[in-house]
Amino acid sequence: MPGEDLEPAEARSRPHLRWTDASGPHTFEVTDVLTAGSAPVVDLVVSDRAVSRVHAELVPRHDGLWVHDLESRNGTYVSGVKISEARVPQGGILRLGTTEITVTYGQTAAPELWPESHLGPLFGRSAAMRELFRHIAGSAPSVASVLVSGEIGTGKGLVARALHDLSPRAGGPFVVVDCAALPHGTLENELYYYMETSNGGTLYLQEVGELPLPLQPRLLRLLKSYRVRHGDTTMRSAPVADAFDTRLIVSTHRDLRVLANRGAFREDLYFEIAQVTLRVPPLRDRMADLPALLAEFLGPEGTEALHDELLEELTDLPWLGNVRELRNVAERMIGAGGWGNKPRPGVPDPRALAATAENVIGGIGTTMDLTGVASEARKIADAKKAGVGGPSLDTSTAEVPAGADAGGAAVPSLPAGYEHWYEIGFKEFRDKWTEIGEREYLRRLMARTNRSSSAASREAGLERTYLYRLLKKHGF
């Protein structure tokens, strides 16, 4: 790839963009996460018919400018290579549509990382977390709506709590609403009640991406009609008596901009709720924090049993359930009465516990109930050491349900603790099983091809960029 990689001294310099589009020449200094596209409401507007309305995300990190394509129509390119996510090198060319943007790293030093390893209920010594802390502290005093995104188990709720506690509204109510549990028939009444309850404080809407498309206009109308808009000369459609002074924070584990490009999430609602965006890094991007997190979860006695070899092996795991999964594995070990390289008989090995949870659950992002895993833990750990990989979705021992004929084939069974999936909506059930199947397919594919992406893409009949996207999605 053309262009020079950043030297350590340059990595903390701010990226500068230079391009010319239909509206003329432009220069721009990237100081924060921003969305680029042709829509007039995005952070970085590119006047180009070939650019999607919401095209790409630009993220200045401690190691340079990262670009994430948002499933744009015509793709995003870095120095001539089509990417889903990539770092732009010094002097690299970022192409959106037909517009070429030159990226250089100037002499203006980027903002320093947050100086401490704690911020409210959050902990992190890694650069990724300390960058997040800086953004939280800078956003907390504002009244702008905040979208907190991140994988399941990363701590989005803690970020929302920190934003509230550090704001001038800290003495007011902090109202939490799960959008997935909102009743469809009485949505307006429910949300009106929560807005009224959170008046003078913060309204936190969890998993807003789970709100069905037909309900999204109703949420948008409520937010526009009944929320005080600081700085506006009018209250829009709501009389002052009916407007609530509440700060809005929403969270999601989905990429709402990608959903908006697909038509699965309203673009106008996205821009209403995402005046500020914060992304919580997954555990795999903050592995420097793993020893300290384990020490916090295990306490002094458990921490004494940790050693470098065990920490190194745990660091190599993908941790799809993120910090929540790490906590659950640690608590399971405490309950079992042991932690270390050579567990006592009957005490599960934490590496096997984590490996089992990762491979059975796949890309769903939740942490399974680890009850009953101990008996298989050592076998799985030995298989991984032998290079076989994690456990497969073996259905050969599944029970045949009552009423099936004696010669009937065995049917797949759900992992322990997930039988309730049979009682959820069909689409959600299908999506969850698809996630499990995708991960198992990829695990076997990469094992057969000796982890060669070119061989794997040929065998699977997939474009390499799409294969990369799947591998990233499932933590490979």
Steps between C-alpha positions, in 0.01 A plus 500: 500500500644840407590745770712472809386339822483734793801534723428488875541877531256557213238257623363756743475770231164605366400379153441769238278442195521675166264444205303664220140411418208654310481787750870590476826438692492409870737445792399346830672406825358187664480550875222257586304204366290610204270366230570584136246492219290707262212568741498865610475400867815282523819631662706498180295579189645383166316642198521198272208308345696176540528549878230341718306726732668329795816358345781445752613564855833668571657426838818677620679255730832501677658317203351711220177551305281193461223483239199270526276450194129512584388265220507787254372452145834544327739402776784668687861477382832568672789551257314308229392203714133445581464470877245432767729649767858621473752752630601772256879541482688828477427645156240232426204559271150438635243466221128545558300462179710679238649747749861450609593632844868539589580422864803650671596520865574854610721641770208597724508250784185299550326530837669306775345184640299520821764510776335247734393137471154561651206714400191457713406129492735433205854360516770479236873560467507429126526781246161401355322546834684818596400652166141403579529659846616826340198502269261419786638780716475743208143397412354477851428874553316525167125462446550335158358153442763226529512168315714242682587207275693183569476126509294324764685482830729799446338722764279740307275541804799607711589761239145636514518512879834682489358758257214566742711506817752743350234734362321794665197265512668259741251591774205425273342165407678242284226300328592180313268359232555178302373570148473128423243465780281799412137401424419585140137589556561758772844621392414872508343481845794304640762734357308811602495365856876434495573846360286654771672289767847599377421873491803688634720194457596240242294255294706197397350287221677164481531310170317752286602295196250232605207737450305376194502730197123576515541629859797727430294794361295495819813531713629780277173694531509475878859617523434797275172596663562463872867566562647841581741604228767717657606779268182485290294819482182290492393177660408362158151351533475465878373769736744582778276341762521162325874499427737301718855610571665160473837403356475203261755217494442193284704185451519219247720204411409547133648745249204730443664678207531171314137423584404846373675432169306172475172675575461310828541806725365849435772744405317796655469314830869414491600865469254594775654260753866511388601862545800358689628146437712293738630153418592263783795280393464121519721316745724371218596864427593570862685184604740713704213529748441125538739435794360791701140405419566143614661629818190707571262210432702238691606695805834464683487121548417424140753748367786316672430195279538695175825452313646616170432178306133497595458870426663455160262218410197696619616800299497287184129419537254710294264576794192556285300572815758766595538620860168345598627158393832552678314585820274196466794264446680651802191465718456142383857421602454661841185295554683182396777575747806526282698691242835416357697295251423165667146502635405260774282203397151621416607864464467630141790660318409865421652471154270211419200679650561801281576289192179302546289811538659659193456204267150394603352846501692622196434854390184560700690713748336364814661291771362152551417337832819312581329245727594151384801607296757384754481134401596584140747777575822301500409312180435829321821656628700196381333515159591867463864428595509224236391750237156355450326819608198548721203267533276453201123515499474122532141385461576128498407462867195726495188349646213409270187673628212296628281383215778475242522168318767259613691532176484879493818702480630679807398864513724789605466606860561842646789567740413458866313798636367615162187285468297821526603574141223263391250745646623820333390639162593289199712769332706556815537122546613459139751785530652351815543156341643661187765669716596165656512330160709775342762481773525120484528511119779758519685306771506186286576694180804673650624173652475323161683778318767548766364851566582615145250773413552460124447122513201542733334758275545273195362193675203686649425690179514833684668827413799546726371830637172335601690209657709750700180663620360164616825404673510833682133470595561162663829588669742295288 
